[in-house]
Amino acid sequence: MIEPGLDRHEWETEWQSLEPLVEDAPEEALPELHDLVARMMVARGYPIEDQVAIEGAEREVVAEFREARRLARVVDAGDNLDPGDVAAAVNAHRTLYESLLNTSLS
């Protein structure tokens, strides 16, 4: 049996360990931020790969995740992003992280 709150503690620790990289090299941090948020979304029961339309607030969460994923993939492919896009992707991941951290497991 998994101890309640264990995932949350691990996620908080992982996010905190990424903060220095986010500050120093946000473009390099994007793939790692994305990986963490993707794992959190799966644990929370969000359909990150399913293309079926989702209704309500969940649709916005998944749409934000998909846009953040798109930007992370651009960086991962070695393409340059505008610094504003990098900041937007980091902020999107941060918003998702904070929201998911406070969402109950499904």
C-alpha positions in Angstrom: 0.0 0.0 0.0 1.3 3.4 -0.9 1.4 5.9 1.9 -1.0 8.9 1.3 1.0 12.0 0.5 4.1 10.1 -0.6 3.6 11.1 -4.3 3.0 14.7 -3.2 6.2 14.8 -1.2 8.2 13.3 -4.0 6.8 15.7 -6.5 7.5 18.7 -4.2 11.1 17.5 -3.7 11.6 17.0 -7.5 10.2 20.4 -8.3 12.4 22.1 -5.7 15.5 20.3 -7.2 14.6 21.7 -10.6 14.1 25.3 -9.5 17.8 26.2 -9.8 17.9 24.9 -13.4 14.7 26.8 -14.2 16.4 30.0 -13.0 19.7 29.4 -14.8 18.7 27.6 -18.0 14.9 27.5 -18.4 15.1 26.0 -21.8 17.1 23.1 -20.5 14.7 22.6 -17.6 11.6 22.3 -19.9 11.9 18.5 -20.7 12.4 17.7 -17.0 9.5 20.0 -15.9 7.3 18.4 -18.6 8.3 14.8 -17.5 7.3 15.6 -13.9 4.0 17.2 -14.8 3.2 14.4 -17.2 3.7 11.8 -14.4 1.6 13.9 -12.1 -1.2 14.1 -14.7 -1.2 10.3 -15.2 -1.3 9.8 -11.4 -4.2 12.2 -11.2 -6.1 10.3 -13.9 -5.9 12.9 -16.8 -5.9 11.5 -20.3 -2.7 13.1 -21.6 -2.5 11.0 -24.8 -6.2 10.5 -25.5 -7.5 12.8 -28.2 -11.1 12.5 -27.1 -12.6 15.9 -26.2 -12.9 16.5 -22.5 -15.6 18.7 -21.0 -15.4 21.3 -18.3 -12.4 22.5 -16.4 -10.5 19.3 -17.2 -10.5 20.2 -20.9 -8.6 23.4 -20.0 -6.0 21.5 -17.9 -5.4 19.0 -20.7 -5.2 21.8 -23.3 -2.7 23.7 -21.2 -0.7 20.5 -20.7 -0.7 19.8 -24.5 0.5 23.3 -25.3 3.3 23.0 -22.7 4.2 19.6 -24.1 4.4 21.1 -27.6 6.8 23.7 -26.5 8.9 21.2 -24.5 9.1 19.0 -27.6 10.3 22.0 -29.8 13.1 22.6 -27.3 13.9 18.9 -27.0 14.2 18.7 -30.8 16.9 21.3 -30.6 14.8 24.1 -32.2 15.1 27.6 -30.7 12.2 29.2 -29.0 11.6 32.8 -28.4 12.5 33.6 -24.7 8.8 34.6 -24.3 7.7 31.2 -25.4 10.2 29.5 -23.0 8.8 31.6 -20.2 5.3 30.8 -21.2 6.1 27.1 -21.2 7.8 27.2 -17.8 4.8 29.2 -16.4 2.3 26.7 -17.9 4.2 23.8 -16.3 4.3 25.7 -13.0 0.6 26.4 -13.1 -0.2 22.8 -13.9 2.2 21.6 -11.2 0.5 23.7 -8.5 -2.9 22.7 -9.7 -2.1 19.0 -9.8 -0.4 19.1 -6.4 -3.7 20.2 -4.9 -5.9 17.7 -6.8 -7.1 14.5 -5.2 -6.1 11.2 -6.7 -8.8 9.7 -9.0 
